[in-house]
Amino acid sequence: MPIKYIPFIPEPIEGQAVLANFNRILKYKGADDTKMVLQRGMPYYEVEKQETVGENADGNLVIRGECVSACAYLKDRGIQVDLVYIDPPFASGADYAKKIYLRRNPKVAEVIAKAEEELDIEEFKKFEDKMYGDVWDKEKYLNWMYKNLMAIKSVMSETASIYVHLDWHIGHYVKILMDEVFGEDYFRNEIIWGYRTGGTSKSCFAKKHDTIFFYSRSDKYLFNIQYYKSYQEKKYNFNEKYPELWDEEKQKWYHNSICRDVWEDINVIGTEADGSESVDYATQKPEALLERIVKASSNEKMIIADFFGGSGVTAAVASKLQRRFIHCDIGLNSIQTTRDRLVTDGAAFDVLEIKDGVSLYRNPVQTMERIKCLIPGLRNEDSLDSFWVGAISDSRLGTVPVYVPKLIDDTTKLLDTVFMNRIIHQEIPDLPAGVRKVIVYYVDTTSVEEIEKFIEDDDSTMIEIELRDLKTVLDDVVVGDHAEFNAEETHEDLLGGWKVTIDRFVSDRVLGKIMEFNNEGRRTATEKKPFTEITVSEDGLETIEYLSLDCTAADGEWHSDAEIKIDGKTSFVIRNGQKTREYWDGSITSEKKPLRLKIRNICGDETIWEV
């Protein structure tokens, strides 16, 4: 349950375009719910510091949590941001997955062939390791975005700007939302980022651009003119205002031209020009794109925030440009990717987790899939509306529809009288005849007693409504890995130190993924396309991605006094943020005596042991 609610202030700009003013199909049944949520305010939950990296004198933050909850935290502490860039879901209908790589097993003399194989999750949709699902209907997406934009506006300074990165799926609708929230007069640019990559279409022109909407918080916003390199065939001896320069790398002459609102000089991740910065994150954007935005709308020491932080590109660029940064994302993979990326860059920051009552398995999508397996007797039921996750068959009551809140949508987590009113008067009447009972799971509630009294006082339905706490189900979701290791004091040099050697590592989650992969591979194998199974050694060390030692504290906040990350594609070691050409030898060393050991498996789950 939230500790308190922080007001959404200021209000939307009056007299501007409002989506609800239009006669449109998109005006969904629960439109009044959004108004009630805004009146209630942003939920403020307890926030726990997970880790401090470096001195962090600038107060840089990496926050695991939802946009609205993160804004409530910032607003409560009086933190105002100077520039916002967000790359939210595009409502594209796509699922985004993480590719999993087995690492080189340090106890095998030669690199086993299986350690070089890639488990391409995208090819096997039934068990892909999803980071998130970008599957929305427009009504819910727009109301969700409206609350996010209102929350973000509440923590922006008077001189701040915001850039919202979208594409053709939903961008034109969000543009109207932004007119309402920020004001049409503060719209500055519709930036077209065109990328010259492959792709054709036989039915239309190939869709090869994204749209970035640029708004300011007021007329006092900051803007620095930006330039791009305009290459030319030879030296033309232009005037002194635009001197011609020589690009040693490209071996071409160029002059600096003022940027327009169409950007075609920045490559997407994965092209030859910028493939080296890839962190294997599905929706990663290039640093050059963020560098232009950050330089245009901020100066050094200003605070740059990204509330859908993804791969951490905004935080990484802000850090390199001497800005302060706030990275926020609900996905664990995003937090881990960003944390490791920033460590490699030498940045200092705190890692925070918003304790919203949900022990997320890895991220909302995976949690939702796991929940369906954990609710006893739950099965799919085609006769039910999509509002219900499924049904339980009861020998006495027959079909019992079950509602489970969608964790990616913050509006469904809190069960209050407004939402219960919707269930009673909009969802229950649409149920098939003969239903005598429904089960409603919740994450948070204003008060169970208040909701039960509301149900009792409402005599419009004879269907029994049972309330259940979803957290009791989620408690069974997280299962730690198993590790066998030994620690010893070493005297390999004059300074001495400690060495922790991993003898065996077993992750049921990873083994389950590999088993599903193998089963699907065997099922679809043909004579022309045979399948080679993925196997894991008895010690399982090739399923480890990251190790860290805490030599400072035996509990509480984590202090990474020594760490090793094993690169997914090369299996080379990144030691304390420094890239090497070495393979992992199965151990990790520290100068001081280690108190705790943290291991992250290749699927991203982390477990901590006392040493």
Protein Blocks (a to p, Z undefined) as FASTA:
>chain_A
ZZbdcdddddddehiacfklpccfklcfklmmmmmmmmnopcddddddfbdehjklnopa
cdeddfklmmmmmmmnopacfbdcddddehlopacdddddddddfkbfbacfklmpccdf
klmmklpccfbdcddcfklmmmmmmmmmmmmmmmpcfkbccdddddfklmmmmmmmmmmm
nopklpfbdcddddddedddfkbccdfbdcdddddfblkbccdddddddddfbdehiafk
lccdddfklopacddddddfbdfkbccehiaklmmmpghiaklccfklmmmmmmmmcceh
iacddfblmnommmmmmmmnopacddddfbfklmmmmmmmmmmnopacddddddehpacf
kbmklmmmmmmmmmghiacdfkbcfkbgbdcddfklopaddddddfklmklmpccfklmm
mmmmmmmmmpcehiabdcdddfbdfblklmmmmmmmpckbfbdcddddfklmmmmmpccd
dddddddddffbfnopaddddfbdcdfklmmmmmmmmmmmmmmpcfklccddddddfklm
mmpfbdcddfkbgghjdddfbccdddfklopaceehiacfbdcehiacdfbdcfbdcddd
fkopacdddZZ
